Amino acid sequence: MKSQLVVDISDPAHVSLIGLYAGCYTGCPLPPPGPASDAQFQATFVSTPGEFLRLAIFPSLTPHYRRGRPGSTMSLQAHDLPPNTDLELRVNGVSAGTVASGSGDVILALSFGSGVTPGHYLLSLAHPGGATLATTIIDISAAPLAVVRSGAVAGAISLSTPANLTPLTQVILPIVMR
């Protein structure tokens, strides 16, 4: 019987649970040191009891800051993208521009205009007109303590949010138990 588990491998507790879940109680190989131990990666472990774990790392899109005021430029890092591919950055499903993935790691600087509506924005990197590779959420807040982010990162590809963009709407439903 095969098992599949997707976890954030940056948490040591998850790494030890992975070994137990896969039926490998001792001698399980741990993820190699280096990029795979960073918080921005998710890994899928697929195994059959008694078999060693296999690791697959998926592309990631990680903001340097998740919250900013209108007028912020948010910097993002994308890792483990397909190399030498043109990818589209979408904000709430609307294209903000196309970027080349180069060697598979890209730094982006996404500008939110000063007139942008506060709220949550879903950012995704995808093949143009195709499948989404990585997503993250940015919160633009007009709260008094929110900070305007500069997004100044050397080598970042600059993009702007599309005009008249509306934030995601949240629906909070009650919990009904019987």
ZANU-645303 format. One record per residue: residue in one letter; chain; x, y, z of N, C-alpha, C, CB in turn. Coordinates in pm, whole numbers, plus 32768, in hexadecimal, padded with zeros to 4 digits. Glycine has a CB too. Example, Ala and Ser with C-alpha at 12.3 -4.5 7.8 and 13.67 -1.06 7.14 Angstrom:
// ZANU-645303
type	mol	n.xx	n.yy	n.zz	ca.xx	ca.yy	ca.zz	c.xx	c.yy	c.zz	cb.xx	cb.yy	cb.zz
A	A	8527	7DC7	830C	84CE	7E3E	830C	8528	7EB6	830C	846B	7E41	8389
S	A	8505	7F1F	82C4	8557	7F96	82CA	850A	8003	8313	8580	7FC4	823C
END
This chain:
// ZANU-645303
type	mol	n.xx	n.yy	n.zz	ca.xx	ca.yy	ca.zz	c.xx	c.yy	c.zz	cb.xx	cb.yy	cb.zz
M	A	8055	7F8A	8000	8000	8000	8000	8059	807B	8000	7FA0	8000	807A
K	A	8045	80D6	7FA0	8095	814F	7F99	8056	81BC	7FEE	80A4	817E	7F09
S	A	80AD	8212	8025	8081	8283	8076	80BB	8301	803A	80AA	8272	810A
Q	A	8073	836E	8042	80A8	83EE	8015	8089	8457	807E	806D	8416	7F8B
L	A	80EB	84AC	8099	80E0	8511	8100	8125	858E	80CF	811B	84E1	8186
V	A	80E1	8602	80D4	811F	8680	80AE	8133	86CF	812E	80C8	86D0	8047
V	A	81B0	86FA	8147	81D0	8741	81C3	8231	87B2	81A8	820B	86E2	822A
D	A	823B	880D	8208	82A0	8875	8207	8319	883A	824F	826E	88FA	824C
I	A	8387	8824	8206	83F9	87DF	8241	8453	883A	8292	8449	879B	81D6
S	A	842A	88B7	82A8	847C	8911	82F9	8469	88F5	838E	845A	89A3	82DA
D	A	83FF	88AF	83B2	83E1	8892	843E	8419	8808	8462	8348	8898	8458
P	A	847B	8800	84BF	84B5	877F	84E3	844E	871A	8513	851D	8793	854D
A	A	83E1	8747	854F	837A	86EA	857C	833C	86A2	8505	830D	8735	85CC
H	A	832B	86EB	8494	82F3	86AC	841E	8351	8642	83E6	82D5	8715	83B3
V	A	83D3	865D	83E9	8433	85FD	83B3	842D	857A	83FF	84C1	8637	83B7
S	A	8421	8580	8486	841A	8504	84D2	8394	84BF	84BC	8430	8520	8567
L	A	8328	850A	84AB	82A6	84CE	8491	82A3	8488	840A	8238	8537	8497
I	A	82EC	84C0	83A9	82EF	8484	8325	8322	83F5	832E	8347	84D7	82C6
G	A	838E	83DF	8379	83C6	835A	8387	8361	82F9	83C2	8442	835D	83DE
L	A	8317	8325	8428	82B4	82CE	8466	8241	82B1	8406	827E	830E	84E6
Y	A	8214	8317	83BE	81A4	8308	8361	81C4	82A3	82F4	8180	8390	8323
A	A	8240	82A5	82C6	8266	824D	8257	8286	81C0	8284	82DC	8287	820F
G	A	827F	81A4	8305	829E	811F	8335	8333	8105	833F	825F	80BA	82DD
C	A	8381	816F	8342	8412	8164	834A	843A	81A3	83CF	845B	81AB	82CF
Y	A	8446	8153	8438	8459	8188	84BE	84E9	81AD	84DE	8428	8125	8521
T	A	8549	816B	84A3	85D5	818C	84BB	8620	8188	8437	8615	812B	8522
G	A	8687	81D6	842D	86D9	81D5	83B5	8699	8219	833D	86FA	814B	8391
C	A	8630	8268	8352	85F2	82AE	82E2	864D	831E	82B4	8567	82E6	830A
P	A	8660	832D	8232	86B3	839B	8202	866A	8420	8219	86D6	8389	816D
L	A	86AE	8483	824D	8674	8507	825F	8690	855A	81E4	86AD	854B	82DE
P	A	8642	85C6	81CE	865D	861D	815C	86EC	8650	8163	85FA	8693	8157
P	A	872E	8661	80F1	87B9	868E	80F2	87C4	871C	8125	87F5	8685	8066
P	A	8837	8742	8161	8848	87CC	818D	8849	8828	8114	88C9	87DD	81E0
G	A	882C	88A6	812A	882C	8906	80BC	87A1	8939	80A1	8866	88C7	803D
P	A	8784	895C	8024	8705	899C	8004	868A	894E	8030	86FD	89B3	7F72
A	A	868F	88CA	8030	8618	887D	8053	85F2	888C	80E5	862D	87EB	8033
S	A	864B	88C4	813A	8628	88D6	81C6	85F2	8962	81E2	86A1	88BB	821E
D	A	85E6	89B6	817A	85B0	8A3D	818B	8519	8A37	819E	85D3	8A95	8113
A	A	84E2	8A9E	81E2	8454	8AA1	8202	83FC	8AB1	8187	8438	8B11	8263
Q	A	8434	8ADB	8118	83E3	8AF9	80A3	83C4	8A7F	804C	8429	8B60	8050
F	A	83EF	8A0A	8074	83DB	8994	8022	8372	8939	805E	845D	8949	8010
Q	A	8326	88FB	8007	82CE	888E	802F	8303	8812	7FED	8238	88AA	8009
A	A	82F1	87A2	802A	8321	8727	7FEE	82B4	86BE	7FF3	83A0	86F4	8035
T	A	82B1	8669	7F90	8257	85F7	7F8F	82AC	857B	7FA4	8204	85EF	7F0B
F	A	8286	852A	8004	82CC	84AE	8020	826E	843C	7FF8	82F6	84A3	80B6
V	A	829E	83E5	7FA3	824F	8373	7F77	829C	82F6	7F9D	8231	8379	7EDD
S	A	825A	8298	7FDE	82A1	821E	8004	8241	81AB	8016	82F0	8234	8085
T	A	827C	8137	8017	8238	80BB	803B	8278	8090	80BE	8246	804B	7FC8
P	A	822D	805C	8121	826C	8036	819F	82E8	7FDF	8188	8208	7FEA	81F7
G	A	8354	8002	81CF	83D1	7FBB	81C2	842B	7FF0	8153	83B6	7F2C	81AB
E	A	83F8	804E	8105	8443	8088	8096	8474	8112	80C0	83ED	8091	8015
F	A	84E6	813C	8090	8517	81C2	80B2	84BF	822C	8071	85A9	81D3	8085
L	A	84BF	82A1	80AD	846E	8310	807B	84AC	834B	7FFD	845F	837C	80E6
R	A	8457	8377	7FA2	8483	83C0	7F2D	8452	844F	7F3C	844F	837F	7EA7
L	A	84A1	84AD	7F15	8484	853B	7F2B	8472	8582	7EA7	84F3	857D	7F7D
A	A	8405	85CF	7E9A	83F0	8623	7E24	83D5	86B0	7E55	8379	85EE	7DCA
I	A	841E	8711	7E24	840D	879B	7E50	83C0	87E6	7DE5	8495	87DF	7E6C
F	A	835B	8832	7E10	8307	887E	7DB5	8333	8910	7DAE	8274	8875	7DE0
P	A	8313	8954	7D41	8332	89E4	7D39	82F0	8A30	7DAB	8305	8A1D	7CB1
S	A	8331	8A9D	7DD5	82F9	8AEE	7E42	82FF	8B81	7E1D	8344	8AD3	7EC7
L	A	82A3	8BCE	7E55	829E	8C5F	7E45	8291	8C99	7ED1	8226	8C8D	7DE6
T	A	82FB	8CDC	7F01	8300	8D09	7F8C	8314	8DA0	7F93	836F	8CC2	7FD7
P	A	82B7	8DE8	7FD2	82CA	8E79	7FE4	832C	8E95	8055	8243	8EBE	7FFF
H	A	8378	8F00	8048	83D0	8F28	80B6	837C	8F5D	8129	8437	8F93	8088
Y	A	830E	8F9F	8109	82AC	8FCC	816D	8223	8FA8	8137	82B8	9066	818A
R	A	81CA	8F7C	818D	8142	8F57	8164	80DF	8FCA	8172	8112	8EE1	81B5
R	A	8106	9037	81B5	80A8	90A4	81CF	80EB	9129	81B2	8074	909F	8260
G	A	809D	9185	8175	80CE	920C	815B	8059	926A	8146	812B	920D	80E2
R	A	8075	92EC	8140	8010	9351	8127	8000	9367	8091	8034	93D6	816E
P	A	7F90	93A6	8067	7F86	93CE	7FDB	7FFF	9425	7FB7	7F00	941A	7FBF
G	A	8035	9411	7F3F	80AD	9457	7F15	812B	9404	7F2A	80B8	94DB	7F60
S	A	811C	938D	7F61	818F	9335	7F7B	81BF	92EF	7EFD	816C	92CD	7FE5
T	A	823F	92D1	7EFB	8279	9278	7E96	82A7	91FD	7EE3	82F1	92BC	7E46
M	A	8266	918D	7EC7	8281	9111	7F0E	82E5	90BD	7EBF	81FE	90C1	7F27
S	A	8350	9092	7F03	83B2	903D	7EC0	8392	8FAA	7EDC	8443	905F	7EEF
L	A	83A6	8F57	7E77	8385	8ECA	7E7E	83F9	8E79	7E44	8301	8EAB	7E33
Q	A	840D	8E04	7E79	8471	8DA8	7E42	8429	8D2B	7E12	84DF	8D85	7EAC
A	A	844B	8D02	7D99	8415	8C86	7D61	8489	8C25	7D50	83CA	8CA0	7CD8
H	A	8477	8BAB	7D80	84E0	8B45	7D7C	84AC	8AC7	7D37	8512	8B23	7E09
D	A	8509	8A7B	7D00	84ED	89F8	7CC3	8487	89FE	7C52	84BC	8999	7D2D
L	A	848F	8A69	7C03	8439	8A75	7B8D	8477	8A25	7B1B	8427	8B0B	7B65
P	A	8426	8A03	7AB6	8461	89C2	7A41	84C5	8A23	7A00	83F3	8996	79DA
P	A	8540	89FB	79E6	85A3	8A57	79B0	8583	8A85	7921	862C	8A17	79B2
N	A	85AF	8B00	7904	85A3	8B3B	787E	8515	8B36	7847	85FF	8AF4	781F
T	A	84B6	8B5F	7899	8429	8B5D	7875	83ED	8BE6	788E	83DB	8AF0	78C4
D	A	8395	8C14	7835	834A	8C8F	784E	82D4	8C6D	78A7	831C	8CD2	77C9
L	A	82C5	8CB7	7914	8258	8CA1	7972	820B	8D23	7986	828E	8C6D	79F9
E	A	818D	8D16	79A9	8135	8D88	79BC	811B	8D9B	7A51	80B0	8D74	796F
L	A	812A	8E17	7A82	8104	8E36	7B0C	8074	8E68	7B07	8165	8E9F	7B4E
R	A	801D	8E26	7B53	7F90	8E4D	7B58	7F6F	8E82	7BE3	7F32	8DD6	7B34
V	A	7F1F	8EEA	7BE5	7EED	8F22	7C63	7E56	8F12	7C60	7F18	8FBA	7C76
N	A	7E21	8EBF	7CB7	7D93	8E9C	7CB9	7D65	8E6C	7C30	7D3E	8F14	7CE6
G	A	7DBA	8E21	7BEA	7D97	8DE8	7B68	7DAE	8E44	7AF1	7D0A	8DC0	7B6A
V	A	7DD6	8EC1	7B09	7DED	8F22	7A9D	7E84	8F30	7A88	7DAC	8FAD	7ABE
S	A	7EB0	8F2B	7A0B	7F3F	8F2F	79EE	7F7D	8FB5	7A13	7F56	8F13	795B
A	A	7FF0	8FAF	7A59	803D	9027	7A7A	80BA	902F	7A22	8065	9027	7B11
G	A	80D2	8FC8	79D1	8145	8FC7	7978	8183	8F3E	796E	81AC	902B	79A7
T	A	81E3	8F33	7912	8229	8EB6	78F9	82BB	8EC5	7922	821C	8E8C	7865
V	A	82F1	8E5E	795F	837E	8E5D	7989	83C0	8DDD	7955	838A	8E68	7A25
A	A	8442	8DE7	793D	8490	8D71	7915	84C8	8D30	7992	8503	8D98	78B2
S	A	84BE	8CAC	799C	84E9	8C66	7A15	8580	8C54	7A1E	84A7	8BE0	7A1C
G	A	85C9	8C6C	79B1	865B	8C5F	79B5	8685	8BD5	79E4	8698	8CC9	7A0F
S	A	86D8	8BD0	7A4C	8709	8B50	7A80	86A3	8B0B	7ADB	878A	8B67	7ACD
G	A	8631	8B4C	7AF6	85CA	8B11	7B4B	85B0	8B5F	7BCA	85F0	8A85	7B6F
D	A	8602	8BC5	7BE4	85EE	8C1D	7C58	85DF	8CAC	7C27	8666	8C12	7CBD
V	A	8576	8CF1	7C56	8557	8D79	7C28	8533	8DD0	7CA1	84E2	8D77	7BC1
I	A	855B	8E4F	7C9C	8531	8EB1	7D02	84D8	8F17	7CBB	85AF	8EF7	7D48
L	A	8464	8F30	7CF5	8403	8F8C	7CBB	83E8	9000	7D1A	837F	8F43	7C99
A	A	83C8	9075	7CE2	839D	90E8	7D31	8316	9113	7CF8	8407	9160	7D2D
L	A	82AA	90FA	7D42	8223	9118	7D13	81EF	9195	7D58	81C4	90A0	7D2D
S	A	81D0	91FD	7D07	81A1	927D	7D3E	810A	927F	7D47	81D2	92F2	7CE7
F	A	80D9	92A1	7DBD	804B	92BA	7DD5	803C	9351	7DDB	8016	9273	7E59
G	A	7FEE	938D	7D83	7FDE	941E	7D80	7FA4	9455	7E02	7F85	9446	7D0D
S	A	7FB5	94D8	7E16	7F82	9516	7E91	7EEA	9516	7E96	7FB5	95A6	7E9D
G	A	7EA7	9503	7E24	7E15	9500	7E21	7DDA	9474	7E27	7DE5	9544	7DA7
V	A	7E2E	940E	7E3C	7DFC	9385	7E40	7DA1	9372	7EB9	7E71	9320	7E44
T	A	7D38	9322	7EA6	7CDA	9305	7F12	7D1A	92A6	7F76	7C56	92C9	7ED9
P	A	7D18	92C8	7FF8	7D4F	926B	805C	7D05	91E6	805A	7D47	92A9	80E9
G	A	7D4E	917B	8071	7D14	90F6	8073	7D7D	908D	8054	7CA1	90EC	8010
H	A	7D51	9012	803C	7DAA	8FA2	801F	7DB5	8F90	7F88	7D76	8F20	8063
Y	A	7E2F	8F76	7F59	7E48	8F62	7ECB	7E91	8EDD	7EB8	7E9B	8FD9	7E8F
L	A	7E5C	8E8A	7E60	7E97	8E08	7E42	7EF7	8E19	7DCD	7E29	8D9F	7E22
L	A	7F78	8DFD	7DE5	7FDE	8E05	7D7D	7FFE	8D77	7D51	805D	8E4F	7DB0
S	A	800B	8D63	7CCF	802E	8CDE	7C9E	808A	8CE9	7C26	7FB0	8C8F	7C79
L	A	80E7	8C8C	7C1E	813E	8C7E	7BA9	8109	8C08	7B5A	81D6	8C69	7BD1
A	A	80F6	8C1C	7AD8	80BA	8BB4	7A85	80F5	8BB6	79F9	8021	8BC4	7A7F
H	A	80E3	8B47	79B3	8102	8B46	7925	809C	8BA0	78E2	8100	8AB3	78E8
P	A	80C3	8BF5	7881	8062	8C4F	7841	7FE8	8C01	780E	80A4	8C9B	77CC
G	A	7F73	8C27	7841	7EF7	8BE6	781A	7EEB	8B56	784A	7EEA	8BE9	7786
G	A	7F41	8B2F	78A9	7F41	8AA2	78D3	7F45	8A8F	7968	7FB6	8A5C	7897
A	A	7F84	8A22	7991	7F84	89F3	7A1B	7FD3	8A4D	7A78	7FBC	8967	7A21
T	A	7FA0	8A5C	7AF2	7FE1	8AA9	7B5B	804F	8A54	7B9A	7F7B	8AD7	7BC6
L	A	80C4	8A92	7BB0	8135	8A4B	7BEB	8144	8A69	7C80	81B6	8A71	7BA4
A	A	812E	8AE8	7CA8	8142	8B0F	7D35	80E8	8B86	7D55	81D8	8B33	7D51
T	A	80B9	8B8D	7DD2	8061	8BFA	7DFC	808A	8C2D	7E86	7FCE	8BCC	7DFE
T	A	805E	8CA7	7EA3	806B	8CE1	7F29	8002	8D4D	7F36	80FC	8D1A	7F42
I	A	7FEB	8D7C	7FB0	7F89	8DE7	7FC7	7FD0	8E5D	8007	7F14	8DB6	8022
I	A	7FAF	8ED6	7FD6	7FE2	8F54	800B	7F6C	8FA0	8045	802C	8FA8	7F9C
D	A	7F81	8FDD	80B8	7F19	902E	80FA	7F40	90C1	80F0	7F06	9003	818F
I	A	7EEE	910F	80AD	7F02	919F	80A6	7EA0	91DC	810A	7EEA	91D9	8012
S	A	7ED8	9223	816C	7E88	9254	81DD	7E97	92EA	81EE	7EAE	920C	825D
A	A	7E2A	932A	8210	7E2C	93B9	822E	7E31	93D1	82C5	7DB1	93FF	81F2
A	A	7E4D	9369	8312	7E56	9374	83A3	7EC2	93D9	83C9	7E72	92EA	83E4
P	A	7EB1	9420	8439	7F12	9487	8460	7FA1	9455	846F	7EE7	94C4	84E0
L	A	7FB5	93D9	8499	803D	93A7	84AD	8077	935F	8433	803E	9349	8522
A	A	8029	9356	83C6	805C	9316	834D	80C8	936F	8310	7FE9	92FA	82E6
V	A	812C	9333	82D3	81A1	937A	829F	81A0	9375	8207	8224	933C	82D7
V	A	81CA	93E3	81C7	81DE	93E3	8137	8262	939C	811C	81DD	9475	80FA
R	A	825E	932D	80D2	82D5	92DE	80B4	8317	9312	8035	82B2	9247	80A5
S	A	839D	9317	8037	83E5	934E	7FC3	8403	92E4	7F5A	8467	938E	7FF0
G	A	8413	9267	7F81	842C	91FB	7F22	84AF	9207	7ED8	83BE	91F4	7EC0
A	A	850C	9258	7F0C	858C	926E	7EC9	85E7	91F6	7EDC	85CF	92ED	7EFC
V	A	85EE	919F	7E79	8646	912B	7E7C	8695	912C	7DFA	85F5	90A5	7E8D
A	A	8718	9122	7E06	876E	9126	7D8F	874A	90B6	7D2E	8802	911B	7DB8
G	A	873E	90D7	7CB0	8724	9074	7C49	8693	904B	7C3B	8774	8FFD	7C62
A	A	8637	908D	7C82	85A9	9069	7C7B	856C	9096	7BF7	855C	90A6	7CF1
I	A	8510	9045	7BC4	84C3	9068	7B4C	844A	90B7	7B7A	8499	8FE7	7AFA
S	A	843B	9133	7B4A	83CF	918B	7B77	8350	9175	7B26	83F9	921D	7B6D
L	A	82E0	9166	7B6F	825C	9158	7B33	81FA	91AE	7B84	822E	90C2	7B30
S	A	8189	91D0	7B49	8121	921D	7B8F	809F	91D0	7B8C	810F	92A9	7B50
T	A	804D	91E6	7BF2	7FCA	91A5	7BF5	7F72	91E1	7B88	7F86	91B4	7C81
P	A	7F1A	9191	7B4F	7EBE	91C4	7AE9	7E62	922F	7B23	7E6A	9151	7AAE
A	A	7E35	928B	7ACE	7DDB	92F8	7AF9	7D53	92BE	7B23	7DC9	9362	7A87
N	A	7D10	9306	7B7B	7C88	92E3	7BAA	7C7F	9255	7BE1	7C26	92F3	7B38
L	A	7CE6	922B	7C27	7CE9	91A5	7C62	7C9C	91A5	7CE5	7D7B	9175	7C78
T	A	7C46	9143	7CF9	7BFB	913A	7D76	7C35	90C9	7DCB	7B63	9122	7D5B
P	A	7C39	90DB	7E4F	7C6F	9072	7EA7	7C13	8FF9	7EAB	7C84	90A9	7F35
L	A	7C4A	8F8B	7EDF	7BFA	8F13	7EF2	7B8E	8F2E	7F59	7C53	8E9B	7F1E
T	A	7B1D	8EF1	7F48	7AB4	8EFD	7FAC	7AB7	8E83	8006	7A27	8F0D	7F6A
Q	A	7AA7	8E99	8085	7AA5	8E2C	80E5	7A17	8E16	8114	7B02	8E49	815D
V	A	79F1	8D9B	8118	796F	8D76	814E	798A	8D1F	81C8	7916	8D2B	80E3
I	A	795A	8D4C	823A	796E	8D00	82B6	78E7	8CBE	82D7	79A1	8D5C	832D
L	A	78E8	8C3A	82D6	786E	8BEE	82F0	7870	8BBA	837E	785E	8B7A	828B
P	A	77FC	8BB0	83BB	77F6	8B7A	8443	780F	8AE3	8441	776D	8B99	8486
I	A	783B	8AB0	84B1	784C	8A20	84C0	77CC	89E8	84FC	78C9	89FE	851A
V	A	7794	8985	84BA	771A	8945	84EA	773F	88B6	850E	76A5	894B	847F
M	A	7725	8893	858C	7745	880B	85B9	76C7	87C8	85EF	77B5	880C	8625
R	A	76C4	874A	85E0	764E	8701	860E	7675	869E	8678	7608	86BB	859A
END
